[in-house]
């Protein structure tokens, strides 16, 4: 069976109701970084909030390159709504534990005052014991300015039963092991994202440079841009240390060489736009055991979405992923990858409200293909809505995130806009009568208090039919409407349930 035949057979099989349901049932794992700033726009110099527990052990909350760069790690959830909700929960927890003069900064680029007054402080303001030496190494190699950018890393994985079904029905004769099949399939998705990265940057890029600090941040720039983070000046490895996406073997070999010869100190130094992941951070083990998901690092913080990224963005991303899954890879993909790199750079360094003719033409043509795909597979309404949302932004660049931000700059900075968004969110969350406002409609106050306490303690929490808590193999399930007196407080209640946490 040729690759074309396999792809056609797989597309046909996806019309089966059970498989079609699984097609639209991917999972997201989100990681977001956001600065703690003071209400005057300076970097916060308060210590990492001690009430948030151990930065080493907590799977949800820790810090990044600097102690004031909060890192939110949302557990893997099915669907965009649950993934976005998880980020909002984590942010509300942190908002309540910060000093009264602190705010979570809602933009990718830190305030201009940070670049003017705080770079030296931030360069070595890392006390996280497990990462301190590595972060100091990164600052020495890449400089603090590019490493300070916030943003969202989006992990995406296909439904596991769907993967098994596709392998056993269509690829078992081609790949001896399912692990090998998963490696090739997920790399296909990675190439799909890489090919269309320019469109994601155009649509969701949101890191223009404050004119008051252009000479500090990127003096070579001659005009305002769409996304510093996604350009050669942003969150990327050095120009001569880029991983090769032309094929799976090229990707593995180039990344392995950089790790082996010390170009990258470890796997976490790889800042590529899309990356293959396994159950560990060991490349050899990932390839041997099979890729589990891909992560896409190119998402700027969306200041118009409370979570920093919207459900529409994730729904569009998932639509592109499953379209790529069921579409044959072009024969000239290696050439398309080379072109994609240049196109993304062009989109990133373009004026926020500008647009090349080819961008509109190819973007709308892609939207038409995705619309036909939605019709063929009767895609749920949320994907169609996301597509309309994307179409409007392609037709009018002023509706893109960067296009909307272009009008927000005052006196050469985004300070007023950023602080207004940060203050409004802080007041809304802190003044809420609910411990976790975002889930107040479905969960009792007791459940909310326990969820918040569990996250601070580093106990994993799963929301669905009730609330599931687990530490290792130890699991406890409580109903969503649970009502308990919690006389010793929610933390102590959980420590009584999970005594191993306190050891």
C-alpha positions as CSV (number, residue, x, y, z in Angstrom):
1,X,0.0,0.0,0.0
2,X,1.5,3.4,-1.0
3,X,1.5,6.4,1.4
4,X,-1.2,8.0,-0.8
5,X,-3.4,4.8,-0.5
6,X,-2.9,4.7,3.3
7,X,-3.8,8.3,3.7
8,X,-7.0,7.9,1.5
9,X,-8.0,4.8,3.5
10,X,-7.4,6.6,6.8
11,X,-9.5,9.6,5.7
12,X,-12.3,7.3,4.7
13,X,-12.2,5.5,8.0
14,X,-12.5,8.7,9.9
15,X,-16.1,9.0,8.7
16,X,-16.9,6.1,11.2
17,X,-18.7,7.8,14.1
18,X,-16.4,6.3,16.8
19,X,-13.2,7.3,15.0
20,X,-14.6,10.8,14.1
21,X,-15.4,11.5,17.7
22,X,-11.8,10.5,18.7
23,X,-10.4,12.7,15.9
24,X,-11.7,15.8,17.7
25,X,-10.6,14.6,21.1
26,X,-7.0,15.8,21.3
27,X,-5.4,16.9,24.6
28,X,-3.5,20.1,25.5
29,X,-0.8,20.6,28.0
30,X,-0.1,24.3,28.6
31,X,2.9,26.1,30.0
32,X,2.8,29.9,30.5
33,X,5.3,32.4,31.8
34,X,4.3,35.8,33.1
35,X,6.2,38.5,35.1
36,X,5.4,39.7,38.5
37,X,5.6,43.5,38.2
38,X,4.9,46.4,40.6
39,X,2.1,48.8,40.0
40,X,4.6,51.4,38.7
41,X,5.8,49.0,36.0
42,X,9.1,48.0,37.5
43,X,10.1,44.4,38.0
44,X,9.0,43.0,41.3
45,X,11.9,42.4,43.7
46,X,9.8,40.5,46.2
47,X,10.8,36.9,46.7
48,X,9.0,34.1,45.1
49,X,5.8,33.7,47.2
50,X,6.6,31.2,49.9
51,X,2.9,30.2,50.3
52,X,3.2,28.5,46.8
53,X,5.4,25.7,48.2
54,X,8.4,24.1,46.6
55,X,9.4,25.3,43.1
56,X,11.2,22.0,42.7
57,X,8.4,19.6,43.7
58,X,5.3,21.5,42.6
59,X,4.2,20.3,39.1
60,X,2.0,23.4,38.6
61,X,3.7,26.4,39.9
62,X,7.4,27.5,39.7
63,X,9.6,30.3,38.4
64,X,11.5,30.7,35.1
65,X,14.8,32.5,34.2
66,X,14.2,34.9,37.1
67,X,12.4,34.5,40.4
68,X,9.8,37.1,39.3
69,X,9.0,35.3,36.1
70,X,6.1,33.0,37.1
71,X,5.7,29.7,35.3
72,X,2.3,28.0,35.2
73,X,2.2,24.4,34.2
74,X,-1.3,23.1,33.5
75,X,-1.8,19.4,33.5
76,X,-2.8,17.7,30.2
77,X,-6.5,18.2,29.6
78,X,-8.8,17.1,26.8
79,X,-10.2,20.0,24.8
80,X,-9.5,23.7,24.7
81,X,-12.0,24.8,27.3
82,X,-10.5,22.6,30.0
83,X,-6.9,23.7,29.1
84,X,-7.7,27.4,29.2
85,X,-9.7,27.0,32.4
86,X,-6.7,25.3,34.0
87,X,-4.4,28.3,33.2
88,X,-7.0,30.7,34.7
89,X,-7.2,28.6,37.9
90,X,-3.4,28.8,38.3
91,X,-3.3,32.5,37.7
92,X,-6.0,33.2,40.3
93,X,-4.1,31.1,42.9
94,X,-1.0,33.2,42.3
95,X,-2.8,36.5,42.3
96,X,-4.1,35.8,45.8
97,X,-0.6,34.9,47.1
98,X,1.3,38.0,45.7
99,X,2.1,41.2,47.6
100,X,-0.6,43.9,47.3
101,X,1.7,46.0,45.1
102,X,2.4,43.2,42.6
103,X,0.5,42.3,39.4
104,X,0.8,39.6,36.8
105,X,2.0,41.3,33.6
106,X,-0.4,40.4,30.7
107,X,2.0,41.0,27.8
108,X,4.9,39.0,26.2
109,X,7.3,41.9,26.4
110,X,8.0,43.2,30.0
111,X,7.3,46.9,30.7
112,X,9.7,49.4,29.2
113,X,10.9,50.3,32.7
114,X,12.1,46.8,33.2
115,X,14.4,47.1,30.2
116,X,15.6,50.5,31.4
117,X,16.2,49.8,35.1
118,X,16.0,46.1,36.0
119,X,18.1,44.0,33.5
120,X,21.1,43.7,35.7
121,X,19.0,42.6,38.6
122,X,17.0,40.1,36.6
123,X,20.1,38.6,35.0
124,X,21.0,36.8,38.2
125,X,17.8,36.9,40.2
126,X,17.3,33.1,40.2
127,X,17.3,31.2,43.5
128,X,15.6,28.1,42.2
129,X,18.1,25.4,43.4
130,X,17.5,22.9,40.7
131,X,17.9,25.4,37.8
132,X,20.0,28.2,39.1
133,X,23.3,27.1,37.4
134,X,21.5,26.3,34.1
135,X,19.7,29.6,34.0
136,X,22.9,31.5,34.6
137,X,24.5,29.6,31.8
138,X,21.5,30.6,29.5
139,X,21.8,34.3,30.4
140,X,25.6,34.2,29.7
141,X,25.0,32.6,26.3
142,X,21.8,34.3,25.0
143,X,21.6,37.4,27.0
144,X,18.8,38.3,29.4
145,X,16.6,40.3,27.0
146,X,15.3,37.5,24.8
147,X,15.0,35.1,27.8
148,X,12.7,37.6,29.7
149,X,9.9,37.3,27.2
150,X,6.7,35.7,28.5
151,X,4.5,33.5,26.3
152,X,2.7,30.2,26.1
153,X,4.0,26.8,25.2
154,X,1.2,24.6,23.8
155,X,1.6,20.8,24.0
156,X,-0.7,18.8,21.8
157,X,-1.4,15.1,21.7
158,X,-3.8,13.0,19.7
159,X,-6.3,10.7,21.4
160,X,-4.4,7.5,22.3
161,X,-7.1,5.1,21.2
162,X,-7.2,6.9,17.8
163,X,-3.4,6.4,17.5
164,X,-3.7,2.7,18.2
165,X,-6.5,2.3,15.8
166,X,-4.7,4.1,13.0
167,X,-1.5,2.1,13.6
168,X,-3.2,-1.3,13.7
169,X,-5.5,-0.7,10.7
170,X,-3.2,1.2,8.3
171,X,0.5,1.2,9.4
172,X,1.3,-2.0,11.2
173,X,2.8,-3.5,8.0
174,X,5.0,-0.4,7.5
175,X,6.2,0.1,11.0
176,X,7.3,-2.8,13.1
177,X,6.6,-1.0,16.4
178,X,3.9,1.5,17.3
179,X,6.6,3.7,18.8
180,X,8.2,4.1,15.3
181,X,4.8,4.9,13.8
182,X,4.1,7.5,16.5
183,X,7.5,9.1,15.9
184,X,6.8,9.6,12.2
185,X,3.2,10.6,12.7
186,X,4.0,13.3,15.3
187,X,6.9,14.6,13.2
188,X,4.3,14.9,10.3
189,X,2.3,17.1,12.6
190,X,5.4,19.1,13.6
191,X,6.2,19.7,10.0
192,X,2.6,20.8,9.4
193,X,2.9,23.4,12.2
194,X,6.4,24.5,11.0
195,X,5.0,25.0,7.5
196,X,2.2,27.2,8.7
197,X,4.0,28.9,11.5
198,X,4.0,32.2,9.5
199,X,0.2,32.1,9.7
200,X,0.1,31.5,13.4
201,X,2.6,34.4,13.8
202,X,0.5,36.6,11.7
203,X,-2.7,35.8,13.5
204,X,-1.5,35.5,17.1
205,X,1.9,37.3,17.2
206,X,1.7,39.9,20.0
207,X,5.2,41.2,20.9
208,X,5.7,44.6,19.3
209,X,8.6,46.6,20.7
210,X,8.0,49.7,22.8
211,X,9.5,52.6,20.9
212,X,11.0,54.0,24.1
213,X,13.3,50.9,24.5
214,X,13.9,49.9,20.9
215,X,17.6,50.9,21.1
216,X,17.9,48.5,24.1
217,X,15.9,45.6,22.8
218,X,16.5,45.5,19.0
219,X,18.4,48.6,17.7
220,X,18.5,47.2,14.2
221,X,14.7,47.5,13.7
222,X,13.6,50.3,11.5
223,X,9.8,50.1,12.2
224,X,7.3,48.6,14.5
225,X,6.9,44.8,14.2
226,X,4.4,42.1,14.9
227,X,6.3,39.6,17.1
228,X,9.8,39.9,18.4
229,X,9.4,36.6,20.2
230,X,8.9,34.7,16.9
231,X,11.7,36.5,15.0
232,X,15.4,36.0,14.9
233,X,15.7,38.5,17.8
234,X,13.4,36.6,20.0
235,X,13.1,33.3,21.8
236,X,15.3,31.1,19.6
237,X,18.7,29.4,19.5
238,X,21.7,31.0,17.9
239,X,21.6,31.2,14.0
240,X,24.2,28.5,13.5
241,X,22.6,26.2,16.1
242,X,19.2,25.5,14.5
243,X,17.7,22.1,14.3
244,X,16.9,20.7,10.9
245,X,13.1,20.0,10.2
246,X,13.5,18.7,6.6
247,X,12.9,15.1,7.8
248,X,12.6,13.0,10.9
249,X,16.1,11.6,10.7
250,X,17.5,15.1,10.1
251,X,15.6,16.4,13.1
252,X,16.8,13.6,15.4
253,X,20.4,13.7,14.1
254,X,20.9,17.4,14.3
255,X,19.3,17.7,17.8
256,X,21.3,14.6,19.0
257,X,24.6,16.1,17.6
258,X,23.9,19.4,19.5
259,X,23.3,17.6,22.7
260,X,26.3,15.2,22.3
261,X,28.9,17.9,21.4
262,X,27.7,20.3,24.1
263,X,26.2,22.9,21.8
264,X,23.0,22.5,23.9
265,X,23.8,21.9,27.6
266,X,20.6,19.8,27.8
267,X,17.3,19.1,26.1
268,X,15.7,22.2,27.7
269,X,18.1,24.5,25.8
270,X,16.4,23.7,22.6
271,X,14.1,26.6,21.8
272,X,12.7,25.4,18.4
273,X,9.2,26.5,17.3
274,X,7.9,22.9,17.6
275,X,9.5,20.0,19.5
276,X,8.9,16.3,19.8
277,X,8.3,15.1,23.4
278,X,8.3,11.7,25.2
279,X,7.7,10.7,28.8
280,X,11.1,12.0,29.7
281,X,13.5,14.7,28.5
282,X,15.9,12.2,27.1
283,X,15.9,12.2,23.3
284,X,17.1,8.7,22.8
285,X,14.5,7.3,25.2
286,X,11.8,9.4,23.5
287,X,12.6,8.0,20.1
288,X,12.9,4.5,21.5
289,X,9.6,4.6,23.5
290,X,7.7,6.7,21.0
291,X,6.8,10.4,20.8
292,X,3.8,11.2,23.1
293,X,3.1,14.8,22.0
294,X,4.5,17.9,20.3
295,X,5.0,21.3,21.9
296,X,4.7,24.6,20.0
297,X,6.6,27.5,21.6
298,X,5.7,30.4,19.4
299,X,2.6,31.8,21.1
300,X,2.9,35.3,22.4
301,X,0.8,36.1,25.5
302,X,-2.7,37.3,24.3
303,X,-3.6,40.3,26.4
304,X,-7.2,40.1,25.2
305,X,-7.7,36.6,26.7
306,X,-7.7,36.2,30.5
307,X,-5.7,33.0,30.3
308,X,-3.1,34.5,28.0
309,X,-4.4,32.3,25.1
310,X,-7.9,31.8,23.8
311,X,-10.0,28.8,23.2
312,X,-10.4,29.9,19.6
313,X,-6.6,29.8,19.2
314,X,-6.4,26.3,20.5
315,X,-9.4,25.1,18.4
316,X,-7.8,26.5,15.2
317,X,-4.5,24.8,16.2
318,X,-6.2,21.5,16.7
319,X,-8.1,21.8,13.4
320,X,-4.7,22.4,11.6
321,X,-3.2,19.4,13.4
322,X,-6.0,16.9,12.5
323,X,-6.1,18.3,8.9
324,X,-2.4,17.6,8.7
325,X,-2.9,14.1,10.1
326,X,-5.3,13.2,7.3
327,X,-3.5,15.0,4.5
328,X,-0.7,13.5,2.5
329,X,2.7,15.2,3.1
330,X,3.9,17.0,0.0
331,X,6.9,15.5,-1.8
332,X,8.7,18.7,-1.6
333,X,8.3,19.2,2.1
334,X,12.0,19.7,2.7
335,X,11.8,22.7,0.3
336,X,8.7,24.0,2.0
337,X,10.4,23.9,5.3
338,X,13.2,26.2,4.0
339,X,10.6,28.6,2.6
340,X,8.6,28.4,5.9
341,X,11.5,29.7,7.9
342,X,11.8,32.8,5.7
343,X,8.1,33.4,5.6
344,X,7.7,33.3,9.4
345,X,10.5,35.8,9.8
346,X,8.8,38.1,7.3
347,X,5.5,37.8,9.2
348,X,7.1,38.4,12.6
349,X,9.1,41.5,11.5
350,X,6.2,43.0,9.5
351,X,4.3,46.1,10.7
352,X,1.4,44.9,12.9
353,X,-1.3,46.0,10.5
354,X,0.6,45.2,7.3
355,X,0.0,42.2,5.0
356,X,1.6,40.9,1.9
357,X,-0.6,39.8,-1.0
358,X,0.6,36.2,-0.7
359,X,-0.4,36.1,3.0
360,X,-4.0,36.9,2.3
361,X,-4.2,34.7,-0.8
362,X,-2.6,31.6,0.8
363,X,-4.2,32.2,4.2
364,X,-7.7,32.4,2.7
365,X,-7.1,29.4,0.5
366,X,-6.0,27.4,3.5
367,X,-9.2,28.5,5.4
368,X,-11.2,27.2,2.4
369,X,-9.5,23.9,2.7
370,X,-10.2,23.7,6.4
371,X,-13.8,24.7,5.9
372,X,-14.3,21.8,3.4
373,X,-12.6,19.5,5.9
374,X,-15.0,20.7,8.6
375,X,-18.0,20.0,6.3
376,X,-16.6,16.5,5.3
377,X,-16.2,15.4,8.9
378,X,-19.1,17.4,10.5
379,X,-16.7,19.1,12.8
380,X,-18.2,20.4,16.1
381,X,-19.3,24.0,16.0
382,X,-16.4,25.4,18.0
383,X,-13.9,24.6,15.2
384,X,-16.1,26.3,12.6
385,X,-16.4,29.4,14.8
386,X,-12.6,29.5,15.3
387,X,-12.2,29.3,11.5
388,X,-14.5,32.3,11.0
389,X,-12.5,34.2,13.6
390,X,-9.3,33.4,11.7
391,X,-10.8,34.3,8.4
392,X,-11.8,37.8,9.6
393,X,-8.2,38.4,10.8
394,X,-6.8,37.3,7.5
395,X,-9.1,39.7,5.7
396,X,-8.3,42.5,8.0
397,X,-4.9,42.6,9.7
398,X,-6.0,45.3,12.2
399,X,-8.1,42.5,13.9
400,X,-5.0,40.4,14.6
401,X,-3.7,40.6,18.2
402,X,-0.7,42.7,17.2
403,X,-3.0,44.8,15.0
404,X,-5.3,45.6,18.0
405,X,-2.2,46.3,20.2
406,X,-0.8,48.8,17.8
407,X,-3.3,51.4,18.9
408,X,-2.6,50.8,22.6
409,X,0.9,52.3,22.7
410,X,1.1,55.6,24.6
411,X,4.3,57.7,25.0
412,X,6.4,55.0,23.5
413,X,5.3,52.3,25.9
414,X,2.5,49.7,26.5
415,X,2.6,50.5,30.3
416,X,-0.9,52.1,30.6
417,X,-2.5,49.4,28.6
418,X,-0.7,46.5,30.4
419,X,-1.3,47.9,33.9
420,X,-5.0,48.5,33.2
421,X,-5.5,44.9,32.0
422,X,-3.4,43.6,35.0
423,X,-5.2,45.7,37.6
424,X,-8.7,44.9,36.2
425,X,-7.9,41.1,36.4
426,X,-6.3,41.4,39.8
427,X,-9.3,43.2,41.3
428,X,-11.8,40.9,39.7
429,X,-10.1,37.8,41.0
430,X,-9.0,39.0,44.5
431,X,-12.4,40.6,45.2
432,X,-14.4,37.6,44.1
433,X,-16.3,35.8,46.9
434,X,-15.3,32.5,45.3
435,X,-12.0,30.9,46.0
436,X,-11.7,30.0,42.3
437,X,-14.1,32.2,40.3
438,X,-13.6,30.4,36.9
439,X,-15.1,27.2,38.2
440,X,-17.6,28.6,40.7
441,X,-20.6,27.5,38.6
442,X,-19.8,23.8,38.7
443,X,-18.0,23.3,42.0
444,X,-18.9,24.1,45.6
445,X,-16.8,26.5,47.8
446,X,-15.4,23.4,49.6
447,X,-14.3,21.8,46.3
448,X,-12.7,25.1,45.2
449,X,-10.8,25.5,48.4
450,X,-9.5,21.9,48.2
451,X,-8.5,22.3,44.6
452,X,-6.6,25.5,45.4
453,X,-4.9,23.9,48.4
454,X,-4.0,20.8,46.4
455,X,-2.3,22.8,43.7
456,X,-0.3,24.8,46.2
457,X,0.7,21.5,47.9
458,X,1.7,20.0,44.5
459,X,-1.1,17.3,44.6
460,X,-2.4,16.6,41.1
461,X,-6.0,17.6,40.5
462,X,-8.4,16.4,37.7
463,X,-11.7,18.0,37.1
464,X,-14.5,16.1,35.5
465,X,-17.0,13.8,37.2
466,X,-16.2,15.2,40.6
467,X,-12.7,16.2,41.7
468,X,-9.9,13.6,41.6
469,X,-6.8,14.1,43.6
470,X,-3.8,11.9,43.3
471,X,-0.2,11.6,44.5
472,X,1.6,8.7,42.7
473,X,-0.7,5.7,42.8
474,X,-2.8,7.1,45.7
475,X,-6.1,8.6,44.5
476,X,-9.1,10.2,46.2
477,X,-12.3,11.2,44.6
478,X,-14.8,13.8,45.9
479,X,-18.1,15.0,44.4
480,X,-18.1,18.5,42.7
481,X,-20.7,19.6,45.3
482,X,-18.8,18.4,48.3
483,X,-19.6,20.3,51.5
484,X,-17.2,19.8,54.4
485,X,-16.5,21.9,57.5
486,X,-12.7,21.8,56.9
487,X,-12.2,22.8,60.6
488,X,-8.4,22.5,60.3
489,X,-8.3,24.2,56.9
490,X,-8.2,22.7,53.4
491,X,-4.5,22.1,53.4
492,X,-4.5,20.1,56.6
493,X,-7.5,18.1,55.3
494,X,-5.5,17.1,52.2
495,X,-2.4,16.3,54.3
496,X,-4.5,14.0,56.4
497,X,-5.7,12.3,53.2
498,X,-2.2,12.2,51.7
499,X,0.3,12.0,54.6
500,X,3.0,11.1,52.1
501,X,3.0,14.8,50.9
502,X,4.3,16.0,54.2
503,X,7.2,13.6,54.4
